[in-house]
Amino acid sequence: MLKLILRFLKLFVIFFFGITIIWVLLYRFINPPVTLLMIERGFERKSDGKDWKIDKQWVNFDEISDPMKRAAVAAEDQRFLDHFGFDFKAMEKAIDKNSHSHKLIGGSTISQQTAKNVFLWPGRSYVRKAFEAYFTVLEELFWSKKRIMEVYLNEIEMGDGVYGVEAAAQTYYHKDAKDLDKHEAAAIASIFPDPLKWSPTNPSSYVHHRQYLILKNMRRLGPLDF
């Protein structure tokens, strides 16, 4: 009986690693069609009496304005091009700040957020965090930084039923993502932490201050070599 259980576990482990590695490799070349968060948000809208809405238009990396890429890095992960998926200094800073504040902040990198958005279910748990770390490693192994940024900016939630930078650019500024200037890009990046509550075109004083800090960080970043 023990041998049977061990054999089953061995087959399960081989199957799990095989499927997940193939999945990540496929998304290196194939654009993710939908995420579990998009589906969950769609059902939330239906339960609130709204229409089903997933406004998402994929654009290639070169069709996204340079200010938008810079704004994302400045807002979410300033060491994006230098780390291997994890920014331990940012994690330590977040843990220290969270221990003294009721307002929690995250230390997740763009790579981690991409893994969470594309491969996992919404929510918070240690199990989900472990899977997030696993998929982050696979992304960094099999994808380029350019691909991670491309997927990130096309899949991230940017409003109620709005996903990705092209849909956000059209919704908020009635223009293509490739035409976003630095102020518009910083405004969009300023709502990343809570896109259902905040708006780039009707910002609260807090969101407006975030935009100011993102613009300041964009100037300090220097060239981004993807």
N, C-alpha and C positions, 0 to 999 in steps of 0.2 A: 504493500500500500504506500509506504514511504517513497519507494522508487518511482511509483506512478505519479505521486504528487510532485516530486522533484522534476520529473520529466515534463509534466504539465507546466510547471513554473519556468523551466528552461525554454520551452516552446513559446510561452507567453512573452518572455523577455525578448527573445529573438524577433517575434512578430511585432512587438511594440517598437523596438528600435528600428526595424526594417521599415515599417509603415511611416513612422514619424520622419525618418531621414529622407525617404522618397517624397513625402509631402513637402518638406522644406525645399528639397531640390527642384520639385515641380514649380514651386512658387518663385524660384529664381528666374524662370522663363515665362511662366503663366501668371497673369494678374489675378489676385484673389477676387472672386466674384461677389462674395457677401461674407459678413462676419456674424457671429452669434449675437453680438451687441446690437447690430442693425435689426436682426430679427426680433430680439427682445423689445427694442424700442418701438418697432412696428406694432407689436401686440399691445404695448402700453398705450400707444396712440388710439388703437381700436377700442380698448377698454375705457378710454376717456371720451369716446364718442367722436373721435377725429378720423380722418381718412388715413389709410395705410400710406406711409411715405418713406421712401428711401431715395433721396435725391443724391445721386453719386455719378460723377462723370470722370472716368479715368483719363489722366493726361500723363504723357511721358516726362521723364526727368527734365529734359531740355525744354519742355513747354511750361515749366514752372519758373517764375521770375527768380533771379538771384536774390533779391531782397527777401522773398518768402523763405527760401532755404536758410538764409542767414538769420532771419527772425526766429525760425524754429530752433536753430542751434543756440541762439542767444537766450531764448526763453526757457528751453527745456534741458539742454545738454551741451555746455560750452566745451567739453572735452571729447565730443562725439568722434572726431577724426583721430583721436589719440588713444582711446581705450579699446579693450577687447570685450565690449558689451556691458561692462560694469564700472561705475565710478565710485570707488570705495570711500573717497574723501567726501563726496556728496552724500553718501549714505550715512557716514558718521555725523556729518553736519545736521542732517535731517533727524537722526535719532536724538542727538543732543538738544535740538530745538524743540522736538516733540515732547521731550521729557519735562520741559518747562512751560509748555503752552497747550491750551485746549484746542487750538487751531492747528491741525496736523498738516504737515507738508510731506511731499514725497521726494525720494532720492533716485527715482527710476530714470535710466537713460532712455534715449530715443530707441535704442535697440530693444530694451526691455519692454517699452511701451508698444513697439511694433509686434513683438512676440505675443504680448497680452491681447492686443486688438485683433490680430489675425488668426491666431491658433487656439485661443482659450475662451472660456465662458466668462461673463461678467461676475463680479463679486470679489470678496476678500477672504482668503484662508491661507494657511501655511502650505497646504497641498497645492493650491493654485500657484502660489509663489514659487514652489519647487519646480513645477512644470514651466513656469515663466523663465526661470533661470536656465532650465534645460533647452528650451527652444531658442533662448537668446544665444547660447553657445553654438547651436546649430546654424543660426543666422550668420553669426560672425565667421563661422568656418566656411559656409557654402555661398554666402552672398557677399557682394562688395558693399562698401559704405554708401556708394551711389544708389544701389538697389534698395538698401534699407531705408534711406531717406525718401526714395521714390514711393515705396509702398506705404511708409509712414504718412506722408502728406496726402496720399490718395485714400487712406482708410480711416483716418482719425475723425472722430465726431466733432463737428463744428457748428452745431445748432440743432434745433428740433427737426429731425428727419434729414439733416444736412450732413453729408460725409465727404471729406476730401476737399482739397484746396480749390479745385475748379468749381464745384458746387457752391463753396463759400464765396468765392470771388463773384460769381454770377448773382448769388442771393443778396450779398451785402453791398456790392459795388457795381453790379451790372457790367462786368468786364471779364475778360479771360484771365486765368491765373498767370499767364506769361506777362501780363500788363500791370500787375500789382506793383505799386511803388513801395518805398520803405515804410512810410507812415501807415499805409493800408495793411501791409504785411505784418507790421508790429502790432497793429490793432487786432488782427485775426489771431496772431499768436498769443495775445494777452488773454484770450478767453479759453485757451486749451484746457486749463484745469477744471472749468465748469461751464461748458458751452450751452447747457440748457438754462442756466441762470443769467449769464452775462452776454452782452452784445458788443461787437466792435464798433457799430455805428450809433449806438445809444449807450455809451459807457458810463458806469458809476464813477465816482471819484477814485475808488480803489483800482478799477480796471484802467482808468486813464493813467494812473500812476504806474501801473504795470507796463503800459505801452511806453511810457517815458523811460523806464528802466531798461526795457528791451532795446529801444533805440540806442540808448547809451552803451549797452553791451555789444550791439551790432557794430558800432564805431570802433570798439576795442578789439574785435575779433581778428581783424586782418583777413587776408584772402583765404577762402575755403578751397582746398585742393582735393576735389573728388576724383 
